[in-house]
Amino acid sequence: MNVRTLCLSILYEGDATGYDIRRMSVDGEFSYFIEASFGSIYPALAKLEQDGLVTSRTVPQVGKPARKVYSITEAGREAFAEELKGPLGDDVFRSPFLLLARFVNILPPELVEQRVNEHLQRLTEGRQKLQNVADDSGCTPADGWVINYGRVVLDVAEQYLRTHMHDLVNLSRAKPRKDAAE
């Protein structure tokens, strides 16, 4: 999925500003699909508007600059549906925690244990956040399926970490590898 498709997916649900799209891709319900920066959202919206897939209107605000609100067109809805019919790319998973785990042997055990507990807390909070969304009566059956998928993934990650956290802490006590050049 690219930023263009992300913009269309959010606008498919309702009108939004570029700021709204950014917020939903970082903290909102679309944050599990793709993250987009302002530097990629606004050019994508401009191109979508140029292509007739979205329209925009300026909405004045009291004491603030006017907002540019985007709406999807019928052609945009059709283009979004066509995007969904295309082949999917690989899921992308990036984790600062896994980078720490990869180089755990150069860190003190106390710090590793602290970071593991922090990560466990984030996993628990993420699962709870999904539960709160699932409890929202506005969810469609498809929303519920996606939310449950996310909850299961987080649950498995949490279970694995709770079961194997001491292995990771013990690895922090291991001697670092020597470079091949030495």
C-alpha positions in Angstrom: 0.0 0.0 0.0 1.3 3.5 -0.8 0.4 6.9 0.5 -2.0 7.5 -2.4 -4.0 4.4 -1.4 -3.9 5.4 2.2 -5.4 8.8 1.4 -8.1 7.2 -0.7 -8.9 4.7 2.1 -9.3 7.4 4.7 -11.3 9.7 2.4 -13.5 6.7 1.5 -14.7 6.7 5.1 -15.3 10.5 5.1 -13.9 14.0 4.4 -10.6 14.8 6.0 -7.8 17.4 6.0 -4.2 16.4 5.4 -3.7 16.8 9.1 -6.5 14.4 9.8 -5.0 11.9 7.4 -1.6 12.1 9.1 -3.2 11.7 12.6 -5.2 8.7 11.5 -2.1 7.1 9.9 -0.1 7.6 13.1 -2.5 7.3 16.0 -5.8 6.3 14.5 -7.5 3.4 13.1 -5.3 3.4 10.0 -2.0 3.4 11.9 -1.9 -0.4 11.5 -1.7 -0.2 7.7 0.9 2.4 6.7 2.4 5.5 8.3 2.6 8.6 6.2 4.4 11.9 6.7 3.1 15.3 5.9 5.8 15.4 3.2 4.2 12.5 1.4 0.5 13.1 2.2 0.2 16.6 0.7 1.9 15.8 -2.6 -0.3 12.6 -2.8 -3.5 14.7 -2.2 -2.4 17.3 -4.8 -1.9 14.5 -7.4 -5.2 12.8 -6.5 -6.9 16.1 -6.9 -5.2 16.7 -10.3 -6.3 13.3 -11.4 -9.9 14.0 -10.4 -10.0 11.3 -7.6 -10.5 13.8 -4.8 -11.8 17.4 -4.5 -11.0 20.0 -2.0 -12.7 22.9 -0.4 -11.5 25.7 1.9 -13.2 25.9 5.2 -12.7 29.2 7.2 -12.0 29.0 10.9 -12.4 31.7 13.5 -8.9 32.9 14.7 -7.1 30.2 12.7 -6.0 29.7 9.2 -8.6 28.2 6.8 -8.6 24.4 6.5 -8.4 22.5 3.2 -10.9 19.6 3.4 -10.6 16.8 0.9 -13.5 14.6 -0.4 -13.3 11.5 -2.5 -15.0 11.5 -5.9 -16.8 8.6 -7.5 -13.8 8.1 -9.7 -11.7 8.0 -6.5 -13.9 5.4 -5.0 -13.5 3.3 -8.1 -9.8 3.8 -8.2 -9.5 2.7 -4.5 -11.5 -0.4 -5.2 -9.2 -1.2 -8.2 -6.1 -0.7 -5.9 -7.5 -3.2 -3.5 -8.0 -5.7 -6.3 -4.3 -5.6 -7.2 -1.6 -7.8 -5.8 -0.5 -7.2 -2.2 3.0 -6.4 -1.2 4.7 -8.0 1.7 3.7 -6.9 5.2 6.3 -4.6 6.6 7.3 -5.0 10.3 9.9 -2.7 11.9 10.7 -2.8 15.6 13.1 -0.7 17.6 12.7 -3.4 20.3 14.0 -6.1 17.9 17.0 -3.9 17.1 17.8 -3.8 20.9 17.3 -7.6 21.1 19.7 -8.1 18.2 22.4 -6.3 20.0 21.4 -7.3 23.5 24.9 -8.7 24.3 26.4 -5.2 24.5 23.9 -4.0 27.0 23.7 -4.4 30.8 21.1 -7.0 32.0 19.3 -4.4 34.1 18.7 -2.2 31.1 17.6 -5.1 29.0 15.1 -6.2 31.7 13.8 -2.6 31.9 13.3 -2.4 28.1 11.6 -5.8 28.0 9.1 -4.6 30.7 8.6 -1.3 28.8 7.9 -3.3 25.6 5.5 -5.6 27.4 3.6 -2.6 28.7 3.3 -1.2 25.1 2.0 -4.5 23.9 -0.5 -4.7 26.6 -1.6 -1.1 26.0 -1.8 -1.8 22.3 -4.0 -4.8 22.8 -6.2 -2.8 25.2 -6.5 0.0 22.7 -7.7 -2.5 20.1 -10.2 -3.9 22.6 -11.6 -0.4 23.2 -12.0 0.1 19.5 -13.7 -3.3 19.2 -16.1 -2.4 22.0 -17.2 0.6 20.0 -20.6 -0.1 18.5 -19.7 1.7 15.3 -17.4 -1.2 14.1 -18.4 -3.1 11.0 -17.9 -6.9 10.9 -14.8 -6.3 8.7 -13.5 -3.8 11.3 -14.0 -6.4 14.0 -12.1 -9.0 12.0 -9.1 -6.7 11.4 -9.1 -5.7 15.1 -9.2 -9.3 16.3 -6.3 -10.1 13.9 -4.3 -7.3 15.5 -5.2 -8.4 19.0 -4.1 -12.0 18.3 -0.8 -10.8 16.9 -0.1 -8.6 19.9 -1.2 -11.4 22.3 1.2 -13.9 20.7 4.1 -11.4 20.8 3.3 -10.7 24.5 3.1 -14.4 25.4 6.4 -15.1 23.6 8.1 -12.2 25.4 6.8 -13.2 28.8 7.9 -16.8 28.2 11.4 -16.0 26.9 12.2 -12.6 28.5 14.8 -14.2 30.8 16.5 -15.8 27.8 17.0 -12.3 26.4 18.2 -10.9 29.7 20.7 -13.8 30.0 22.0 -13.1 26.5 22.9 -9.6 27.7 25.5 -11.3 29.9 27.1 -13.0 26.9 30.4 -11.8 25.5 30.1 -9.6 22.4 31.3 -11.2 19.2 34.7 -10.2 18.0 34.9 -8.5 14.6 36.2 -10.8 11.9 38.9 -8.2 11.2 40.4 -8.5 14.6 
